[in-house]
Amino acid sequence: MKRFLLIAVICLTSVFAGAQEIVVAAAADLSSVFPQVVSRFEKETGRKVRVNFGSSGNFLLQIENGAPIDIFFSADVQYPKRLESEGLTQPGTLYHYAVGKLVLFVPAGSSLNLSQGLRALQSPQVKRIALANPQHAPYGRAAVEALKREGLYDSLMRD
């Protein structure tokens, strides 16, 4: 988290040093850490930051339609890449601030053998599997891809 804070403060400082108020659109999953980023940035620069948290896809559409957003922290790198390809960003400002990893976890005390990796999901003990919606979330798409790569998607995700 400290690395994210530093990167976010550097991004804000270097790109918007002259702006009076900086308008930030940030993926909702950043809402737990971003208040610290904003506080540090405002303290170090004296600039005001207004952060809006929400869906990266919704922010993409708003920016494409001219919303006055100065910086975009997206949960899905494809959205800023799209904005860049459409000429809606300052050239050279795309920056990967984090890399996510898929995880498989179970409740404490579970006897499920996770050393089998995704194959553990085939156990009769598994009653439910939760994935982020692949239509909206990059981690959902990554989870579906991982299950398909292991040949498990069709058997595990039947209705």
N, C-alpha and C positions, 0 to 999 in steps of 0.2 A: 504494500500500500504506500509506503514512503516513496518508492520509486515512481509510482503513479502521480503522487502529489507533486514531486519535483518536476516531472515531465509536464504536467498540466500547468503549473505556474510558469515554467519556461515558455511554453506555447503561448500562454496569455500575455506574458511580458513582452516577448519578442515581436509578436504580430500586432499588438494593440497598444503600444506604448503611448501613442498620441491621442487615443480616443478618450472622450469624457466618460461615457458609460458604454460598457461592453455588453452586448446581448449574446448570451450563450444558449444554444439548444443542446441539451445533453440527454443521452439515453437514460431511461428511467432507472436502470440498474446502477447508475452512478450517484443516485440521490443520497446514499449513505456516506459517501466520501467527499462529494463536491463541496459541501458547505465549508470543509476545512481548506480546500483549494481556494475558494473564493475569499475566505477570511485572510488567508496568508497573502494572496495577491493584492487585495485591497489595502492591507497593512503596509506592504512593501512598496506600493506604487501610488497610493492615494486615489486610485481610480475606482469607480463604482462598477459593480458587475450585477447584471440581472440574469438569473439562470431560469430557464424553463425546462422542466423534465418531462419526458414523454417518449412516444414511439419514434424510433429513428426513421421509419417509413413515412410517418406523418410529417416529420421535420423535412425530409427530402422533398415531399410535395410542396410544402410551404415555401421552401427556398426556391424551388423551380418556379413558383408563382410570385416571386418577388418579396417574400417576407424579409424584413430587415434583421437578419441574423448575422452576427459578426464571426462567430466560431461555432463549429458543429462537432460535437463528440458523439459519434455514432457507434452503436453496438454491432453494426455490419459494415465492414470496410467497402463493400460493393456500392453503398450509397454515396459516400464521398468520392469514390472513383467515378461514379456516374456524373456527379456534379462537375468534377474536373473535366471529364470528356465533353461535357456540354458547355464548357467555358464559363462556368459560374463560380469558379474559385480563383484565388490568386495563384498563379503558377508556382509550383515548388513548395506549396504549404501543406500538402498531404503528409500526415505523419501517423505511423502506427504507434499508438500509446499503450497498447496492452495486447497480450496474446492469451486466448482462452484455451482451456483444456476440458475435454469431456471427462466426467467422473462417474463412477458406478459406486453407489453406497447403499447400505441397508441399515435398518434400525439396530441400535445397540443390542447385543445378545442374540442376534440372528445366527443361525447355524449354516447359512448359505455360504458356499465355498467360492469366494471371489477370486481365488487364484486361477480359476478357469476363465477369467475375463468375462466378456459378453456372453459366452456360452452358459454361464451360471444362470442367466435369465430363463433358460429352458427348464429349470428345476420346477417340479410341481409345487414347491413352497412359494414360488412367485405368483402372487395373485394379481398384482397391478404393476404397471410400468408407467412412469410419468416422463413425458418429453415436452420440451418447449414446442409451441406450434411452429412447424417447419415453414409455414407460409409467411410467418412474420419474424421469426427469431433465427439468427445464424446458428445458435447452438442446437436448435431443433433440427435444422437441415443437416448439421454435422452428425447428430445422433442417428438420423435416418440413414445417412450415407454409411456410417460405421456398421449399423445393423445389416444393411444390404451387403456390404463388403464381406461380412461374416456369414452371409446366407441365412440370416435369422429374421429379417424384417417381415416377410410374408407370414411365417408361422406365429410370430409374437404379436403382430399388430392387427390381427384379424378382429373384426367387430364382435 
